[in-house]
């Protein structure tokens, strides 16, 4: 995988983590409704192509970006505190 592709996958994970942090309750509710209605995985050709080409095999990279996105605010606060104490 090229460096650019790895960077894009990581950034997508990071943005996804940030969005989930912002809208976690709403996202959980919508996901539950979609699963109950049976429309959780609509067949969208473009989305299928992106998942097949970039996501499959890069799950750990996506998850790392996702987790960084979720915890970015707390991490920034800790870094600022450490710099201030030095």
C-alpha positions as CSV (number, residue, x, y, z in Angstrom):
1,X,0.0,0.0,0.0
2,X,1.3,3.4,-0.9
3,X,1.9,6.0,1.8
4,X,-0.8,8.2,0.4
5,X,-3.4,5.4,0.6
6,X,-2.4,4.7,4.2
7,X,-2.7,8.3,5.1
8,X,-6.1,8.6,3.5
9,X,-7.4,5.5,5.4
10,X,-6.0,6.8,8.7
11,X,-7.6,10.2,8.1
12,X,-10.9,8.7,7.3
13,X,-10.7,6.7,10.5
14,X,-9.7,9.8,12.4
15,X,-12.7,11.8,11.0
16,X,-15.0,8.9,11.7
17,X,-13.8,8.7,15.3
18,X,-14.4,12.4,15.7
19,X,-17.9,12.3,14.2
20,X,-18.8,9.3,16.4
21,X,-17.5,11.2,19.5
22,X,-19.8,14.1,18.6
23,X,-22.9,12.1,17.7
24,X,-22.4,8.8,19.6
25,X,-25.9,8.7,21.0
26,X,-27.6,9.6,17.8
27,X,-25.4,7.2,15.8
28,X,-26.3,4.3,18.1
29,X,-30.0,5.1,17.9
30,X,-30.0,5.3,14.1
31,X,-28.0,2.1,13.8
32,X,-30.4,0.3,16.0
33,X,-33.4,1.5,13.9
34,X,-31.7,0.5,10.7
35,X,-30.9,-3.0,12.0
36,X,-34.5,-3.4,13.2
37,X,-35.8,-2.3,9.8
38,X,-33.3,-4.5,7.9
39,X,-31.8,-1.7,5.9
40,X,-28.4,-1.6,7.7
41,X,-26.4,-2.5,4.6
42,X,-27.9,-0.9,1.5
43,X,-26.3,-1.9,-1.8
44,X,-24.4,1.2,-3.0
45,X,-22.0,0.5,-5.7
46,X,-19.6,3.3,-5.0
47,X,-19.5,2.4,-1.3
48,X,-18.9,-1.2,-2.0
49,X,-16.0,-0.3,-4.4
50,X,-14.4,1.9,-1.7
51,X,-14.7,-0.8,1.0
52,X,-13.3,-3.5,-1.3
53,X,-10.4,-1.4,-2.6
54,X,-9.3,0.5,0.5
55,X,-10.8,-0.7,3.7
56,X,-10.5,-4.5,3.5
57,X,-7.1,-5.4,4.8
58,X,-6.6,-2.0,6.4
59,X,-9.0,-2.5,9.3
60,X,-6.3,-1.9,11.9
61,X,-5.2,1.3,10.3
62,X,-8.8,2.5,10.1
63,X,-9.4,1.6,13.8
64,X,-6.2,3.4,14.9
65,X,-7.4,6.6,13.2
66,X,-10.9,6.0,14.6
67,X,-9.6,5.7,18.1
68,X,-7.3,8.8,17.7
69,X,-10.4,10.7,16.5
70,X,-12.4,9.6,19.5
71,X,-9.7,10.6,22.0
72,X,-8.2,13.6,20.2
73,X,-9.6,16.2,22.6
74,X,-8.4,14.5,25.8
75,X,-5.0,13.8,24.2
76,X,-4.6,17.5,23.3
77,X,-5.5,18.5,26.8
78,X,-2.9,16.1,28.3
79,X,-0.2,17.3,25.9
80,X,-0.9,21.0,26.7
81,X,-0.8,20.2,30.5
82,X,2.5,18.4,30.1
83,X,4.0,21.3,28.1
84,X,2.9,23.8,30.7
85,X,4.5,21.8,33.6
86,X,7.9,21.6,31.9
